[in-house]
Amino acid sequence: MDTRRRYALVGTGHRAQLYADALLGGHADVGELVALCDPNPTRMAYHQRRHRAARPGAADLPQYGPAGFADLLAVERPDAVIVTSVDATHAEYVCAALGAGVDVICEKPLTTSAAGLSAVGAAVAASDARLVVTFNYRYSPRNAAVRELIAGGAVGEVTSVHFEWLLDTVHGADYFRRWHRDKANSGGLLVHKASHHFDLVDWWLADEPEQVAALGALRFYGARAAAGRGVGGRPERSHGDPALATDPFGIDLAADPRLRALYLDAEADDGYLRDRDVFGGGISIEDNLAALVDYDSGATMSYSLNAHAPWEGYRVAVNGTAGRVELDVVERGALVPGEGLHPVLDPSATPADRSGDLRPEGERLLVQRHWEAAYEVPIENGDGGHGGGDALLLSDLFIGPGDDPLARPADWRDGVRSIAVGIAGNRSLESGLPVRVADLGIRFLQADAMAGR
Ligand SMILES: NC(=O)c1ccc[n+]([C@@H]2O[C@H](COP(=O)([O-])OP(=O)(O)OC[C@H]3O[C@@H](n4cnc5c(N)ncnc54)[C@H](O)[C@@H]3O)[C@@H](O)[C@H]2O)c1
């Protein structure tokens, strides 16, 4: 008897490939892909071709559009659904699958709105099926090391966190080219991106956010900000732009076979342009964000996100009654024309030797306890993406989490907590006032309200 779990993939774009590859490769012994769901047939065809190549002779995967999702559940009878669609669509798939008793693995963010949170909460309460949110940053060894230090009492009781995240002009710019640029799709970077960071803090501190005050604006990207700096007259998109080869803010979809197949060739189906000008109109998300967050324990966080930095990485400091932990990470020290303008999309484009570089890529974790010298904590990275973290995440998802002393597997409550900060932050951006998480109407936030689920 075939005991492999049956998975359906919803949203067959870029991110879907991580899960599809795992089921076609390293985890094929425990799970199989049984259906695809996406409004775009060309993108589904891309994944279908990869499936055919990995399973010669196997029948093609059945394909469904969003309107056929209920049929997919009824006909294909998956054990679980993997949701990797546009953020604002997550909640409806999560609710429908849970309602049918089907487990869900959902990419972050769980949803983008308070209404979505309430709907997911109700669906979880009414279902025996399991909902997991995939927070891959927890699995990165350096982030796990911070959790271990704090849980081990290295800083005593945590009193405050200072967290700065920098996205460079390749990675950061990418959110201003495609669907993320519309807050209705992504919830803005406070939800879409910062939910990773807010989850890390919730997890590091084993705490819950209570109140959020946020400020932010579109200061660099977008037509208005660019015009203020004399930047204008740019084409609406990169494709077909004669100046593309020398434009550091362009992206060449035609030059990359994967980008071409997933996006350029798929445009005729739905009009989704993956390469819109970052200095064009119609952007409703912020590129500079600041937030103050209060936690249940009394700890506070000052948080900052910048999406147009010259280097990429983050800095975290956790202060406690016994000392302080500092994590500094440089993921990309500089973007140097000629070394691959789009290294985020081309992981093999590593920068050449820059011996004089004052910002070398790497990470440093320091602990300093009161009345003691600082010491560095070595970080042991594994093979593969995110220091071996991706492999651990996939193993937890498809084989099952063991007894993880670091409690890395995230459940639906973690998904809720992480975006509650972003959603409250968005409300605060609108009103100019602090917003209490409890006022979002998410009554089920309290961990003990649904203990054991
Ligand atoms: N954890 C991470 O590090 C990470 C990294 C990248 C993306 N993601 C998440 O993965 C998800 C997908 O992002 P992506 O980069 O693959 O984007 P993408 O644009 O490549 O793919 C999104 C897919 O969703 C499809 N879609 C749109 N509307 C839909 C609907 N109503 N129903 C079903 N599918 C629909 C699109 O056609 C597209 O194929 C997002 O939620 C994103 O936050 C997470």
The ligand as a MOL file (V3000), in Angstrom:
LIG
                    3D

  0  0  0     0  0            999 V3000
M  V30 BEGIN CTAB
M  V30 COUNTS 44 48 0 0 0
M  V30 BEGIN ATOM
M  V30 1 N 9.4000 32.1430 3.2920 0
M  V30 2 C 10.0590 32.7590 2.3240 0
M  V30 3 O 11.2450 33.0320 2.4610 0
M  V30 4 C 9.3220 33.1090 1.0510 0
M  V30 5 C 10.0460 33.4570 -0.0940 0
M  V30 6 C 9.3370 33.7680 -1.2580 0
M  V30 7 C 7.9440 33.7510 -1.2580 0
M  V30 8 N 7.2830 33.4200 -0.1220 0 CHG=1
M  V30 9 C 5.8120 33.4040 -0.1080 0
M  V30 10 O 5.3540 32.5360 -1.1230 0
M  V30 11 C 4.1510 33.0390 -1.7050 0
M  V30 12 C 4.3240 33.1320 -3.2270 0
M  V30 13 O 5.3430 34.0650 -3.5470 0
M  V30 14 P 6.1390 33.9340 -4.9270 0
M  V30 15 O 7.3900 34.6990 -4.7830 0
M  V30 16 O 6.1910 32.5070 -5.3250 0 CHG=-1
M  V30 17 O 5.1810 34.7440 -5.9240 0
M  V30 18 P 4.8570 34.4010 -7.4460 0
M  V30 19 O 4.2840 35.6280 -8.0320 0
M  V30 20 O 6.0340 33.7960 -8.1080 0
M  V30 21 O 3.7480 33.2640 -7.3430 0
M  V30 22 C 2.4700 33.5300 -6.8460 0
M  V30 23 C 1.5030 32.6030 -7.5510 0
M  V30 24 O 0.1960 32.7790 -6.9830 0
M  V30 25 C -0.7190 32.6890 -8.0550 0
M  V30 26 N -2.0260 33.2500 -7.7000 0
M  V30 27 C -2.4830 34.5210 -7.8220 0
M  V30 28 N -3.7620 34.5860 -7.4200 0
M  V30 29 C -4.1070 33.3420 -7.0160 0
M  V30 30 C -5.2970 32.7660 -6.5200 0
M  V30 31 N -6.4080 33.4880 -6.3110 0
M  V30 32 N -5.2910 31.4640 -6.2390 0
M  V30 33 C -4.1920 30.6920 -6.4210 0
M  V30 34 N -3.0400 31.1730 -6.9000 0
M  V30 35 C -2.9960 32.4910 -7.1890 0
M  V30 36 C -0.0350 33.4140 -9.1890 0
M  V30 37 O -0.6110 33.1300 -10.4470 0
M  V30 38 C 1.3840 32.9010 -9.0480 0
M  V30 39 O 1.5740 31.7390 -9.7910 0
M  V30 40 C 3.8800 34.3750 -1.0290 0
M  V30 41 O 2.9360 34.2010 -0.0190 0
M  V30 42 C 5.2110 34.7620 -0.4190 0
M  V30 43 O 5.0610 35.5160 0.7610 0
M  V30 44 C 7.9480 33.0840 1.0130 0
M  V30 END ATOM
M  V30 BEGIN BOND
M  V30 1 1 1 2
M  V30 2 2 2 3
M  V30 3 1 2 4
M  V30 4 1 4 5
M  V30 5 2 4 44
M  V30 6 2 5 6
M  V30 7 1 6 7
M  V30 8 2 7 8
M  V30 9 1 8 9
M  V30 10 1 8 44
M  V30 11 1 9 10
M  V30 12 1 9 42
M  V30 13 1 10 11
M  V30 14 1 11 12
M  V30 15 1 11 40
M  V30 16 1 12 13
M  V30 17 1 13 14
M  V30 18 2 14 15
M  V30 19 1 14 16
M  V30 20 1 14 17
M  V30 21 1 17 18
M  V30 22 2 18 19
M  V30 23 1 18 20
M  V30 24 1 18 21
M  V30 25 1 21 22
M  V30 26 1 22 23
M  V30 27 1 23 24
M  V30 28 1 23 38
M  V30 29 1 24 25
M  V30 30 1 25 26
M  V30 31 1 25 36
M  V30 32 1 26 27
M  V30 33 1 26 35
M  V30 34 2 27 28
M  V30 35 1 28 29
M  V30 36 1 29 30
M  V30 37 2 29 35
M  V30 38 1 30 31
M  V30 39 2 30 32
M  V30 40 1 32 33
M  V30 41 2 33 34
M  V30 42 1 34 35
M  V30 43 1 36 37
M  V30 44 1 36 38
M  V30 45 1 38 39
M  V30 46 1 40 41
M  V30 47 1 40 42
M  V30 48 1 42 43
M  V30 END BOND
M  V30 END CTAB
M  END
